[in-house]
Amino acid sequence: IVGLTIIRNAKPDADDKELWTGGDIIDPNNGKTYKLRLKPRDGGKTLEVRGYIGPFYRNQTWLRAE
């Protein structure tokens, strides 16, 4: 798992500059790939990460390491 690329190909959304879309996220536990949406929150202190397939999704909030 060390050195595994988890997020790839995300780009700023054309309509909402704060939103990042168009990439993939890999679940390191099972190796499955999901579409990705990223949204910085609290001035960049947290990151809302959404992985989804069609209407099914899972959100996580990642905290910035200090």
VMD Tcl script that draws the C-alpha trace (Angstrom):
set ca {
  {0.00 0.00 0.00}
  {2.92 2.38 0.61}
  {3.42 4.41 -2.56}
  {0.08 3.37 -4.09}
  {-1.56 6.13 -6.14}
  {-5.05 6.43 -4.69}
  {-6.34 9.50 -6.59}
  {-5.58 10.20 -10.24}
  {-6.66 12.50 -13.11}
  {-8.81 14.90 -11.03}
  {-9.19 18.36 -12.57}
  {-10.99 21.55 -11.50}
  {-14.61 21.55 -12.64}
  {-15.39 24.01 -15.45}
  {-18.53 25.37 -13.72}
  {-17.47 25.27 -10.04}
  {-13.79 26.13 -9.56}
  {-13.85 24.84 -5.97}
  {-14.99 21.36 -7.08}
  {-12.59 18.79 -8.59}
  {-14.04 16.04 -10.82}
  {-13.20 13.73 -13.69}
  {-10.77 11.50 -11.86}
  {-10.69 8.08 -10.27}
  {-10.14 6.85 -6.74}
  {-8.94 3.35 -5.86}
  {-10.13 1.50 -2.77}
  {-6.84 0.07 -1.43}
  {-8.67 -2.70 0.44}
  {-10.12 -4.38 -2.65}
  {-8.49 -2.66 -5.65}
  {-11.78 -1.42 -7.14}
  {-11.85 1.90 -8.99}
  {-14.60 4.50 -8.58}
  {-15.36 7.89 -10.14}
  {-14.24 10.78 -7.97}
  {-15.42 14.16 -6.70}
  {-13.29 16.33 -4.40}
  {-14.32 19.49 -2.57}
  {-12.01 21.42 -0.21}
  {-13.70 22.66 2.98}
  {-12.74 24.96 5.86}
  {-10.17 26.86 3.80}
  {-8.37 23.66 2.79}
  {-8.18 22.13 6.27}
  {-10.48 19.27 5.23}
  {-11.30 17.59 1.94}
  {-14.68 16.05 1.14}
  {-13.98 12.95 -0.96}
  {-16.79 11.15 -2.81}
  {-16.30 7.90 -4.67}
  {-19.26 6.73 -6.74}
  {-20.63 4.37 -9.36}
  {-23.89 5.65 -10.84}
  {-26.28 6.68 -8.06}
  {-24.32 4.81 -5.36}
  {-21.63 6.71 -3.47}
  {-19.64 6.94 -0.27}
  {-18.30 10.15 1.29}
  {-15.28 10.60 3.50}
  {-13.77 13.69 5.06}
  {-10.00 13.74 4.99}
  {-8.04 15.99 7.39}
  {-4.88 17.80 6.30}
  {-1.77 16.53 8.07}
  {0.15 19.23 9.90}
}
mol new
graphics top color blue
foreach p $ca { graphics top sphere $p radius 0.5 }
foreach p [lrange $ca 0 end-1] q [lrange $ca 1 end] { graphics top cylinder $p $q radius 0.2 }
display resetview
